[in-house]
Amino acid sequence: MAISWDTLRVGKKYYLKNYGEKSEFEVLEVIGKSDFKLKDLYTLESYMLSDLVRYGKGKDYDLQEL
């Protein structure tokens, strides 16, 4: 069962699967109430959570803490 975005915390690491794409990231910063700045654990690229879920949540949506 996926966790809620409300439970994301700065400095913690998470796994997200959505529409077949898998991402592992660390939360760097909270931006507003519903967006977060993230750092990919493999490429070290920074991006926004809103970019990962821009097209909605697929049937395979899963968000877990690592």
N, C-alpha and C positions, 0 to 999 in steps of 0.2 A: 504494500500500500504506500502510495506517495505521501511525502510530508508536505505541509503547507509552506508557501513563500513567507508567511509570517514568522516561521521558525528559523529562517536563515540568519546566521550570525557572522559578523566580521571575524576573519581569521580561521573559520572552519572550512572544511573541504567537503564537497558534495559530488554526486554522480547524477547526471540527468540523461534520460533516454526519451526522445521525442521524434516521431516519424522516422524511426530507424537510425537516427543519428545519436551517437553516444558521446557525452562530454563529461570530463572530470575537471573540476575547477575549485578555486579558493575565492571566497568573498573578500574583496578588498575594501569596499565602501558601500554604504547605504545611500541611495540617492532618492529622496522623496519617500513615499510610503510603499511604492510598488515596483521600484527598480533598484538594481544593484550593479556595481562595477565588479567584474570578475576577472580572474587570471587563470588561464588554461594551465593545467598541471604539466602538460607535455610540451607545448610549444611556447609557454610563458607569454603568450599574446593576451592583451587586455581587451575586454569587450563588455557589452551590457547584457544583462539577462533578457531584456526586452528583445534583443536581436535573436536570441535562441528560440523564443516562443512567439515570434512575430506572426506566424501563420496559424496560431492556435495550438491546442493540445490534441495530439493524435491518440489513437486507440491504445498505443503502447507507452503512453506518457508515464514516466516514473522518476521521482526525485527522492534520493536517499542521501543520508550523511555517510561519509566514508570513515 
